[in-house]
Every structure is written in structure tokens, then in C-alpha cells.
Amino acid sequence: MVESSKAYLNLNTTVISIAQEETKDDGEVISKYIIKTANASWAEAAKVVRQPVAFDDVVIATPWQFSDIKEEGDVIQHPIEPVPYAKLHVTLFSSPFRFSPQYFNLDPAAPVPNSVLTTLADADEAKPGSAGAGKAGFFSATQVKKVTNPKTSGEEYIYKIFSPEAVTSDFLSSILGVKVPETFVRASTTDDGEDADFEMIDPISWYHPAVFHPYPQKLPRVTFQDPILSRGLYYTSGIESFISTMETSALMGKNVARLIADDYLGISNVEGENASAGFGHDGEQAVLGGKQSIATDEL
């Protein structure tokens, strides 16, 4: 789709800032957007550059609070409200040990389900943040699949755990039924003393933790983020305050694209006003998404 649109595609490029610049076209003052980006490898320092064209329309398609994009001047006229995202720890690891039946109050010989989902106990109060999982302390624990350890040629199991807090050695010891030392993962160092990689210690042979902000905490709302931040400046991630899925974000992108198209065609909304005061001529559009930017001259 990008190739068919003949868009200029900037992958692995960090958007640094958005600014406005006024130019004259046949005596008419026109305001356009200036995008600055940085593209650097591990071997070189980031070099901030100004994109070679000025844009009539810019779509911000990433949560603003995580984007690190700087606003130069009063570019954003409708403030972007931060979304109270939940903080979710996702832990992947491999071990030769199965889930412990004793941890789940089962008979020692009883099989443990491959996937365990938790709910709150009767005495638990629903709370956001680290207390969200109640007494269980985790949301789900799943044995994803069996694998063969390439070093030992032994059979192991890949596990995935969702939890409101980072997984500890005590928790792993309990759920696996075997002592997991506090140093089950440690950073090995290079000759100059800097951390280089992680060295795994049995009974955990491989370990990968990550932290995500996957969905918002649900709060009563009567208003929602305006997708039009300024003339020609649009925002799709305002939908995240209501619901956070790829499908709804795609629908929001479709809505914003329609707003831009209607503006160029001079189509009014239900209130009799243009969706966003456009420039009335062919222009450039930029779509900014996380570490990527896409600039197109056609919708």
C-alpha cells in the first residue's frame, strides 16, 4: 500500500519535534508543519535533521505521552490529556520444571493446567496498579510450549506470566516447586566493566522480562480527546482513553483520514463547519507513529 501510494517512507526514524512555519503563496500566508527527525545506529550519535518538505497535514498516530516528540511553540491548540495506562509486566522464561501442584493446592500427583487465569477472591477489593491481581499476585501463567535446550539437549518448557509487578525468585520458586536463587539472572560484563549480556543460572535457563502499557485504567468519562489538535494537525491515539485495541485504533485512523479528505473536498460536518480549516490546495501529509514517520503526498 505504501509503495502504491508513492509515499516517502522513513523507517527506524525517531520524530524529534513538530513546529509551524508560515510561508507565502501568491501573497497568501500559509501555515505548514516542520518535522525534525533523528536516525542513528549503535555506532554513531543521533543527528537531528529537518525533513526536506513542509507538511500541510500531520497525523500523530502514537500515544503522545510516550512519544518524546517536542512541541515547538503553540502547535497543539487542543491539549492532549495523558491516559492512565495500566502497567503490565510480561515475563518469558524457560525451565526444565513443570508447574508445582502444591502451589495450586492440588494433590502432588495431580496434573496442573497448562494455562492458569486468576480472579479476585471474595475478600479482595478491585484496585488498580500493583494490587490489581489480588492475593494471587499474577493475572495469568501459561506453559506456552515444549522446547529442547540447545546446550543440554534436554526438554524444557517455555512459560509466559502476566503480572502487575516484576516476577521475583520467591514467586518462581513457589510456582515451580524448586528453589530458584535470587541471582537466577545476572548481567555478565565486558572487559571495560559495562553490562553486555545476561547469564542464566539453573533452574531458569532463559529469561526475558518486559514492561508494557497495554490498556487504560477504566474511569468514568463525559468527554473524550478531540482528534483535531490544530488546523491540519490530527491525533488518532485519543481513542486509547476509551479502549485500546489495534482494531479501534485502525478505525480511528480511518476517521482521521476521512476528516482530512473532507477538509480538502470542502465537505462540512454536521455543525456546518469544515472538519479542520484546510489549505484548499494539494499538499503534503505526514503520519508519525512511534519510531517511524511516513510522509505522503497522496491520501
Contacts in CASP RR format, 6 or more apart in sequence:
PFRMAT RR
TARGET T0000
AUTHOR 0000-0000-0000
METHOD contacts of the structure
MODEL  1
MVESSKAYLNLNTTVISIAQEETKDDGEVISKYIIKTANASWAEAAKVVR
QPVAFDDVVIATPWQFSDIKEEGDVIQHPIEPVPYAKLHVTLFSSPFRFS
PQYFNLDPAAPVPNSVLTTLADADEAKPGSAGAGKAGFFSATQVKKVTNP
KTSGEEYIYKIFSPEAVTSDFLSSILGVKVPETFVRASTTDDGEDADFEM
IDPISWYHPAVFHPYPQKLPRVTFQDPILSRGLYYTSGIESFISTMETSA
LMGKNVARLIADDYLGISNVEGENASAGFGHDGEQAVLGGKQSIATDEL
2 9 0 8 1.000
2 294 0 8 1.000
5 296 0 8 1.000
5 298 0 8 1.000
6 296 0 8 1.000
6 297 0 8 1.000
6 298 0 8 1.000
7 294 0 8 1.000
7 295 0 8 1.000
7 296 0 8 1.000
7 297 0 8 1.000
7 298 0 8 1.000
8 294 0 8 1.000
8 295 0 8 1.000
8 296 0 8 1.000
8 297 0 8 1.000
9 294 0 8 1.000
9 295 0 8 1.000
10 37 0 8 1.000
10 39 0 8 1.000
10 292 0 8 1.000
10 293 0 8 1.000
10 294 0 8 1.000
10 295 0 8 1.000
11 292 0 8 1.000
12 39 0 8 1.000
12 291 0 8 1.000
12 292 0 8 1.000
13 37 0 8 1.000
13 38 0 8 1.000
13 39 0 8 1.000
13 291 0 8 1.000
13 292 0 8 1.000
13 293 0 8 1.000
14 37 0 8 1.000
14 38 0 8 1.000
14 39 0 8 1.000
14 46 0 8 1.000
14 68 0 8 1.000
14 290 0 8 1.000
14 291 0 8 1.000
15 35 0 8 1.000
15 36 0 8 1.000
15 37 0 8 1.000
15 67 0 8 1.000
15 69 0 8 1.000
15 288 0 8 1.000
15 289 0 8 1.000
15 290 0 8 1.000
15 293 0 8 1.000
16 36 0 8 1.000
16 37 0 8 1.000
16 38 0 8 1.000
16 48 0 8 1.000
16 69 0 8 1.000
16 70 0 8 1.000
17 35 0 8 1.000
17 36 0 8 1.000
17 69 0 8 1.000
17 70 0 8 1.000
17 71 0 8 1.000
17 72 0 8 1.000
18 33 0 8 1.000
18 34 0 8 1.000
18 35 0 8 1.000
18 58 0 8 1.000
18 60 0 8 1.000
18 69 0 8 1.000
18 70 0 8 1.000
18 71 0 8 1.000
18 72 0 8 1.000
18 75 0 8 1.000
18 233 0 8 1.000
18 288 0 8 1.000
19 33 0 8 1.000
19 34 0 8 1.000
19 36 0 8 1.000
19 72 0 8 1.000
19 73 0 8 1.000
19 75 0 8 1.000
20 31 0 8 1.000
20 32 0 8 1.000
20 33 0 8 1.000
20 34 0 8 1.000
20 72 0 8 1.000
20 73 0 8 1.000
20 75 0 8 1.000
21 31 0 8 1.000
21 32 0 8 1.000
21 33 0 8 1.000
21 34 0 8 1.000
21 54 0 8 1.000
22 29 0 8 1.000
22 30 0 8 1.000
22 31 0 8 1.000
22 32 0 8 1.000
23 29 0 8 1.000
23 30 0 8 1.000
23 31 0 8 1.000
23 32 0 8 1.000
23 54 0 8 1.000
24 30 0 8 1.000
25 281 0 8 1.000
30 279 0 8 1.000
31 231 0 8 1.000
32 54 0 8 1.000
32 55 0 8 1.000
32 56 0 8 1.000
32 284 0 8 1.000
33 54 0 8 1.000
33 55 0 8 1.000
33 56 0 8 1.000
33 57 0 8 1.000
33 58 0 8 1.000
33 75 0 8 1.000
33 232 0 8 1.000
33 233 0 8 1.000
33 286 0 8 1.000
34 50 0 8 1.000
34 51 0 8 1.000
34 54 0 8 1.000
34 55 0 8 1.000
35 50 0 8 1.000
35 51 0 8 1.000
35 55 0 8 1.000
35 58 0 8 1.000
35 286 0 8 1.000
35 288 0 8 1.000
35 293 0 8 1.000
35 295 0 8 1.000
36 48 0 8 1.000
36 49 0 8 1.000
36 50 0 8 1.000
36 51 0 8 1.000
37 48 0 8 1.000
37 49 0 8 1.000
37 51 0 8 1.000
37 293 0 8 1.000
38 46 0 8 1.000
38 47 0 8 1.000
38 48 0 8 1.000
38 49 0 8 1.000
39 46 0 8 1.000
39 47 0 8 1.000
39 49 0 8 1.000
40 46 0 8 1.000
40 47 0 8 1.000
51 286 0 8 1.000
51 293 0 8 1.000
51 295 0 8 1.000
53 284 0 8 1.000
53 295 0 8 1.000
54 284 0 8 1.000
55 283 0 8 1.000
55 284 0 8 1.000
55 285 0 8 1.000
55 286 0 8 1.000
55 295 0 8 1.000
56 232 0 8 1.000
56 278 0 8 1.000
56 279 0 8 1.000
56 283 0 8 1.000
56 284 0 8 1.000
56 285 0 8 1.000
57 232 0 8 1.000
57 233 0 8 1.000
57 234 0 8 1.000
57 260 0 8 1.000
57 283 0 8 1.000
57 284 0 8 1.000
57 285 0 8 1.000
57 286 0 8 1.000
58 232 0 8 1.000
58 233 0 8 1.000
58 234 0 8 1.000
58 285 0 8 1.000
58 286 0 8 1.000
58 287 0 8 1.000
58 288 0 8 1.000
59 234 0 8 1.000
59 235 0 8 1.000
59 236 0 8 1.000
59 253 0 8 1.000
59 256 0 8 1.000
59 260 0 8 1.000
59 285 0 8 1.000
59 286 0 8 1.000
59 287 0 8 1.000
59 288 0 8 1.000
60 67 0 8 1.000
60 69 0 8 1.000
60 229 0 8 1.000
60 233 0 8 1.000
60 234 0 8 1.000
60 235 0 8 1.000
60 236 0 8 1.000
60 237 0 8 1.000
60 288 0 8 1.000
60 289 0 8 1.000
61 236 0 8 1.000
61 237 0 8 1.000
61 249 0 8 1.000
61 253 0 8 1.000
61 287 0 8 1.000
61 288 0 8 1.000
61 289 0 8 1.000
61 290 0 8 1.000
62 237 0 8 1.000
62 288 0 8 1.000
62 289 0 8 1.000
62 290 0 8 1.000
63 83 0 8 1.000
63 85 0 8 1.000
63 213 0 8 1.000
63 237 0 8 1.000
63 240 0 8 1.000
64 80 0 8 1.000
64 82 0 8 1.000
64 235 0 8 1.000
64 237 0 8 1.000
65 80 0 8 1.000
65 82 0 8 1.000
65 83 0 8 1.000
66 213 0 8 1.000
66 290 0 8 1.000
67 288 0 8 1.000
67 289 0 8 1.000
67 290 0 8 1.000
69 288 0 8 1.000
75 229 0 8 1.000
75 230 0 8 1.000
75 233 0 8 1.000
76 229 0 8 1.000
76 230 0 8 1.000
76 233 0 8 1.000
77 229 0 8 1.000
77 230 0 8 1.000
78 226 0 8 1.000
78 228 0 8 1.000
78 229 0 8 1.000
78 230 0 8 1.000
80 225 0 8 1.000
80 229 0 8 1.000
80 235 0 8 1.000
80 238 0 8 1.000
81 225 0 8 1.000
81 241 0 8 1.000
83 216 0 8 1.000
83 237 0 8 1.000
83 238 0 8 1.000
83 240 0 8 1.000
83 241 0 8 1.000
84 128 0 8 1.000
84 216 0 8 1.000
84 217 0 8 1.000
84 219 0 8 1.000
85 213 0 8 1.000
85 214 0 8 1.000
85 215 0 8 1.000
85 216 0 8 1.000
85 217 0 8 1.000
85 240 0 8 1.000
85 244 0 8 1.000
86 128 0 8 1.000
86 129 0 8 1.000
86 164 0 8 1.000
86 213 0 8 1.000
86 214 0 8 1.000
86 215 0 8 1.000
86 216 0 8 1.000
86 217 0 8 1.000
87 129 0 8 1.000
87 164 0 8 1.000
87 211 0 8 1.000
87 212 0 8 1.000
87 213 0 8 1.000
88 139 0 8 1.000
88 162 0 8 1.000
88 163 0 8 1.000
88 164 0 8 1.000
88 211 0 8 1.000
88 212 0 8 1.000
88 213 0 8 1.000
88 214 0 8 1.000
89 161 0 8 1.000
89 162 0 8 1.000
89 163 0 8 1.000
89 164 0 8 1.000
89 165 0 8 1.000
89 166 0 8 1.000
89 167 0 8 1.000
89 209 0 8 1.000
89 210 0 8 1.000
89 211 0 8 1.000
90 160 0 8 1.000
90 161 0 8 1.000
90 162 0 8 1.000
90 209 0 8 1.000
90 210 0 8 1.000
90 211 0 8 1.000
90 212 0 8 1.000
91 159 0 8 1.000
91 160 0 8 1.000
91 161 0 8 1.000
91 163 0 8 1.000
91 166 0 8 1.000
91 167 0 8 1.000
91 207 0 8 1.000
91 208 0 8 1.000
91 209 0 8 1.000
91 210 0 8 1.000
92 144 0 8 1.000
92 158 0 8 1.000
92 159 0 8 1.000
92 160 0 8 1.000
92 207 0 8 1.000
92 208 0 8 1.000
92 209 0 8 1.000
92 210 0 8 1.000
93 158 0 8 1.000
93 159 0 8 1.000
93 172 0 8 1.000
93 204 0 8 1.000
93 206 0 8 1.000
93 207 0 8 1.000
93 208 0 8 1.000
94 147 0 8 1.000
94 149 0 8 1.000
94 156 0 8 1.000
94 157 0 8 1.000
94 158 0 8 1.000
94 159 0 8 1.000
94 204 0 8 1.000
94 205 0 8 1.000
94 206 0 8 1.000
94 207 0 8 1.000
95 156 0 8 1.000
95 157 0 8 1.000
95 159 0 8 1.000
95 176 0 8 1.000
95 203 0 8 1.000
95 204 0 8 1.000
95 205 0 8 1.000
96 149 0 8 1.000
96 154 0 8 1.000
96 155 0 8 1.000
96 156 0 8 1.000
96 157 0 8 1.000
96 202 0 8 1.000
96 203 0 8 1.000
96 205 0 8 1.000
97 157 0 8 1.000
97 176 0 8 1.000
97 177 0 8 1.000
97 178 0 8 1.000
97 203 0 8 1.000
98 112 0 8 1.000
98 143 0 8 1.000
98 157 0 8 1.000
98 176 0 8 1.000
99 112 0 8 1.000
99 116 0 8 1.000
99 141 0 8 1.000
99 143 0 8 1.000
99 175 0 8 1.000
99 176 0 8 1.000
100 112 0 8 1.000
100 174 0 8 1.000
100 175 0 8 1.000
100 176 0 8 1.000
100 177 0 8 1.000
100 178 0 8 1.000
101 107 0 8 1.000
101 108 0 8 1.000
101 109 0 8 1.000
101 110 0 8 1.000
101 111 0 8 1.000
101 112 0 8 1.000
102 108 0 8 1.000
102 177 0 8 1.000
103 174 0 8 1.000
103 175 0 8 1.000
103 177 0 8 1.000
104 112 0 8 1.000
104 116 0 8 1.000
106 112 0 8 1.000
114 142 0 8 1.000
114 143 0 8 1.000
115 140 0 8 1.000
115 141 0 8 1.000
115 142 0 8 1.000
115 143 0 8 1.000
116 140 0 8 1.000
116 141 0 8 1.000
116 142 0 8 1.000
117 139 0 8 1.000
117 140 0 8 1.000
118 133 0 8 1.000
118 134 0 8 1.000
118 136 0 8 1.000
118 137 0 8 1.000
118 138 0 8 1.000
118 139 0 8 1.000
118 140 0 8 1.000
120 126 0 8 1.000
120 134 0 8 1.000
121 134 0 8 1.000
121 135 0 8 1.000
124 134 0 8 1.000
124 135 0 8 1.000
126 132 0 8 1.000
127 134 0 8 1.000
128 217 0 8 1.000
129 164 0 8 1.000
129 217 0 8 1.000
130 164 0 8 1.000
130 165 0 8 1.000
131 164 0 8 1.000
132 164 0 8 1.000
133 139 0 8 1.000
133 163 0 8 1.000
133 164 0 8 1.000
137 163 0 8 1.000
137 164 0 8 1.000
137 165 0 8 1.000
137 171 0 8 1.000
138 161 0 8 1.000
138 162 0 8 1.000
138 163 0 8 1.000
138 164 0 8 1.000
138 167 0 8 1.000
138 171 0 8 1.000
139 162 0 8 1.000
139 163 0 8 1.000
139 164 0 8 1.000
140 160 0 8 1.000
140 161 0 8 1.000
140 162 0 8 1.000
141 159 0 8 1.000
141 160 0 8 1.000
141 161 0 8 1.000
141 162 0 8 1.000
141 175 0 8 1.000
142 159 0 8 1.000
142 160 0 8 1.000
142 161 0 8 1.000
143 157 0 8 1.000
143 158 0 8 1.000
143 159 0 8 1.000
144 157 0 8 1.000
144 158 0 8 1.000
144 159 0 8 1.000
144 160 0 8 1.000
145 157 0 8 1.000
145 158 0 8 1.000
146 155 0 8 1.000
146 156 0 8 1.000
146 157 0 8 1.000
146 158 0 8 1.000
147 155 0 8 1.000
147 156 0 8 1.000
147 157 0 8 1.000
147 158 0 8 1.000
148 154 0 8 1.000
148 155 0 8 1.000
148 156 0 8 1.000
149 155 0 8 1.000
149 156 0 8 1.000
149 205 0 8 1.000
151 205 0 8 1.000
152 205 0 8 1.000
156 205 0 8 1.000
161 167 0 8 1.000
166 209 0 8 1.000
167 209 0 8 1.000
169 180 0 8 1.000
169 181 0 8 1.000
169 182 0 8 1.000
169 184 0 8 1.000
172 180 0 8 1.000
172 184 0 8 1.000
172 204 0 8 1.000
173 179 0 8 1.000
173 180 0 8 1.000
176 203 0 8 1.000
178 203 0 8 1.000
179 203 0 8 1.000
180 203 0 8 1.000
180 204 0 8 1.000
181 201 0 8 1.000
183 201 0 8 1.000
184 200 0 8 1.000
184 201 0 8 1.000
184 203 0 8 1.000
184 204 0 8 1.000
184 207 0 8 1.000
185 198 0 8 1.000
185 199 0 8 1.000
185 200 0 8 1.000
185 201 0 8 1.000
185 204 0 8 1.000
185 207 0 8 1.000
186 198 0 8 1.000
186 199 0 8 1.000
186 201 0 8 1.000
187 195 0 8 1.000
187 196 0 8 1.000
187 197 0 8 1.000
187 198 0 8 1.000
187 199 0 8 1.000
188 195 0 8 1.000
188 196 0 8 1.000
188 197 0 8 1.000
188 198 0 8 1.000
188 199 0 8 1.000
189 195 0 8 1.000
189 196 0 8 1.000
190 196 0 8 1.000
198 207 0 8 1.000
200 206 0 8 1.000
200 207 0 8 1.000
214 244 0 8 1.000
215 243 0 8 1.000
215 244 0 8 1.000
216 240 0 8 1.000
216 241 0 8 1.000
216 242 0 8 1.000
216 243 0 8 1.000
216 244 0 8 1.000
221 241 0 8 1.000
221 242 0 8 1.000
224 238 0 8 1.000
224 239 0 8 1.000
224 241 0 8 1.000
224 242 0 8 1.000
225 235 0 8 1.000
225 237 0 8 1.000
225 238 0 8 1.000
225 239 0 8 1.000
225 241 0 8 1.000
226 235 0 8 1.000
227 234 0 8 1.000
227 235 0 8 1.000
227 236 0 8 1.000
227 238 0 8 1.000
227 252 0 8 1.000
227 255 0 8 1.000
227 256 0 8 1.000
227 259 0 8 1.000
228 234 0 8 1.000
228 235 0 8 1.000
228 259 0 8 1.000
228 275 0 8 1.000
228 276 0 8 1.000
229 235 0 8 1.000
231 276 0 8 1.000
231 277 0 8 1.000
231 278 0 8 1.000
232 260 0 8 1.000
232 263 0 8 1.000
232 276 0 8 1.000
232 277 0 8 1.000
232 278 0 8 1.000
234 256 0 8 1.000
234 259 0 8 1.000
234 260 0 8 1.000
234 276 0 8 1.000
235 256 0 8 1.000
236 249 0 8 1.000
236 252 0 8 1.000
236 253 0 8 1.000
236 256 0 8 1.000
237 249 0 8 1.000
237 252 0 8 1.000
238 252 0 8 1.000
239 248 0 8 1.000
239 249 0 8 1.000
239 251 0 8 1.000
239 252 0 8 1.000
240 249 0 8 1.000
242 248 0 8 1.000
257 299 0 8 1.000
259 275 0 8 1.000
259 276 0 8 1.000
260 275 0 8 1.000
260 276 0 8 1.000
260 285 0 8 1.000
260 299 0 8 1.000
261 299 0 8 1.000
262 268 0 8 1.000
262 269 0 8 1.000
262 274 0 8 1.000
262 275 0 8 1.000
263 274 0 8 1.000
263 275 0 8 1.000
263 276 0 8 1.000
263 277 0 8 1.000
263 278 0 8 1.000
264 278 0 8 1.000
264 280 0 8 1.000
264 299 0 8 1.000
266 274 0 8 1.000
266 280 0 8 1.000
267 274 0 8 1.000
267 275 0 8 1.000
268 274 0 8 1.000
269 275 0 8 1.000
282 297 0 8 1.000
283 297 0 8 1.000
284 295 0 8 1.000
284 296 0 8 1.000
284 297 0 8 1.000
285 295 0 8 1.000
285 296 0 8 1.000
285 297 0 8 1.000
285 299 0 8 1.000
286 293 0 8 1.000
286 294 0 8 1.000
286 295 0 8 1.000
286 296 0 8 1.000
287 293 0 8 1.000
287 294 0 8 1.000
287 295 0 8 1.000
287 296 0 8 1.000
288 294 0 8 1.000
END
